[in-house]
Amino acid sequence: MPLHYYGKVKKLLESLGIEDYDRVRIEKDGRYYEGILMPRPEILDDEHIIVKLDNGYNIGIHIDGAKVHLVRKGEPIKHRELPELRFRSDLPYVPLIVTGGTITSRVDYSTGAVVSHEKPEELLDIVPELADIANIDYVPLLAEFSENLTPDHWAIMARTIQRELEKGAEGVLIAHGTDTMHFTAAALAFMLRDLDKPVVLVGSQRSIDRPSTDAVLNLIAAAKIAAAGPIAESVIVMHGSPHDDYAYAIRGVRARKLHTSRRDAFQPVNEPPLAKITRDKIEILNNRFRRRREGRSEAKLDDAFDPKVSLLYTWPGITEEILESIAEKSNGIVIAGTGLGHTPRWLIPVIKRIIEEGKPVVITSQCLFGRVDLKVYETGRRLLMAGVIPGEDMLPEVALVKLMYALGHAKDLNDVRRIMRTNIAGELGSHLGLDVFPPCWGVRHGV
């Protein structure tokens, strides 16, 4: 069997007669590790080896001071034959548009590298439940980490979604990296007008080869919403708790990634989740959403966006020069202010000049939860007098995306203001009840 290592590690392993997939035992710093020697990823240096422990996790161990022992010779992991993909006339057609991210990745045990699935049979091999939910097809579109996506990518996704809906899809899945999924979900909510089928973004915090993966439940829940859910909006479907028991469907313009690594990192802001999905059923939690309509989709594409919009968080000591520099390169600015939507007083004259130059400035809050209110304190009133647009209860990221949309449709400040203050996709609410803050709706819905 080959040995996918080089340099120091290769020399050590060859001297011990150890090859890929052999069972090894390593003693280092008074601790013992036993498992299967995995082929090295290409990015690994020549001083670490990769071992898959019996609990399913891969660990890297530096060879300095390590004693490596061969336990027994092994066999490469055999690839199973992929299941046959059969079209079922009793199930809806749901395409999976692949843009990248952890959820559509797997470990290639011939190289140790993480690669993307290339066909739906590979996904059904891992998540066979999907075959009983919908006729899933792959639509490879992008292969990008989500932090690399741009408004141009959002438009490509929107066009692809509309094309799939016109072909007869009953719902659309979008496999997406989690880092900027909430930006994309908001963008699709504005770009796809008059939606009558679900557009469901799904990702995973942990790769599908890990025992603690969230990918399987997320995919099952997302497919259920896309195939048979009543919600005809852009939504994110991800774990609703740290356990592997249910997922939430969250309106795309209300979703926020609130944790770097937890499986339930995505939570709704300023409204409860739309639905709770288990492997068995869909339970509606919030009835305020667009309803699915039967028949051929009549959704319209509206991808006129101006990407030259900036999002600036204020902080104690921020200078006028920073704001002026950003304004020079922007056609509009969203400011995430403090509290009810405040900025330091010395920024207000600069903001006034920016607005007088014809560039809109929208005020949101870093608090995320709650609503901007610029009529309570003097600072807010001065900002209103300067001409800012209150962001109401919009998330800063959603306000950013919406301002791109507004500037794609209007240049006159009054028209931009009208668009920003009009509820288009559920991004603005008229009332914030007690059930919109996580500790409150968590208790209410039995989390």
Secondary structure as GFF3:
##gff-version 3
##sequence-region A 1 447
A	DSSP	alpha_helix	7	15	.	.	.	ID=ss1
A	DSSP	beta_strand	23	28	.	.	.	ID=ss2
A	DSSP	beta_strand	31	38	.	.	.	ID=ss3
A	DSSP	beta_strand	48	53	.	.	.	ID=ss4
A	DSSP	beta_strand	58	62	.	.	.	ID=ss5
A	DSSP	beta_strand	67	72	.	.	.	ID=ss6
A	DSSP	beta_strand	93	98	.	.	.	ID=ss7
A	DSSP	three_ten_helix	102	104	.	.	.	ID=ss8
A	DSSP	beta_strand	105	108	.	.	.	ID=ss9
A	DSSP	beta_strand	113	116	.	.	.	ID=ss10
A	DSSP	alpha_helix	120	126	.	.	.	ID=ss11
A	DSSP	three_ten_helix	128	132	.	.	.	ID=ss12
A	DSSP	beta_strand	135	140	.	.	.	ID=ss13
A	DSSP	three_ten_helix	146	148	.	.	.	ID=ss14
A	DSSP	alpha_helix	151	166	.	.	.	ID=ss15
A	DSSP	beta_strand	172	175	.	.	.	ID=ss16
A	DSSP	alpha_helix	181	191	.	.	.	ID=ss17
A	DSSP	beta_strand	192	193	.	.	.	ID=ss18
A	DSSP	beta_strand	199	202	.	.	.	ID=ss19
A	DSSP	alpha_helix	215	228	.	.	.	ID=ss20
A	DSSP	beta_strand	234	239	.	.	.	ID=ss21
A	DSSP	beta_strand	247	251	.	.	.	ID=ss22
A	DSSP	beta_strand	255	257	.	.	.	ID=ss23
A	DSSP	beta_strand	266	268	.	.	.	ID=ss24
A	DSSP	beta_strand	275	277	.	.	.	ID=ss25
A	DSSP	beta_strand	282	284	.	.	.	ID=ss26
A	DSSP	beta_strand	300	301	.	.	.	ID=ss27
A	DSSP	beta_strand	309	313	.	.	.	ID=ss28
A	DSSP	alpha_helix	320	328	.	.	.	ID=ss29
A	DSSP	beta_strand	332	337	.	.	.	ID=ss30
A	DSSP	three_ten_helix	345	347	.	.	.	ID=ss31
A	DSSP	alpha_helix	348	356	.	.	.	ID=ss32
A	DSSP	beta_strand	361	365	.	.	.	ID=ss33
A	DSSP	alpha_helix	378	386	.	.	.	ID=ss34
A	DSSP	beta_strand	389	390	.	.	.	ID=ss35
A	DSSP	alpha_helix	396	409	.	.	.	ID=ss36
A	DSSP	alpha_helix	413	420	.	.	.	ID=ss37
A	DSSP	three_ten_helix	434	436	.	.	.	ID=ss38
A	DSSP	alpha_helix	438	444	.	.	.	ID=ss39
###
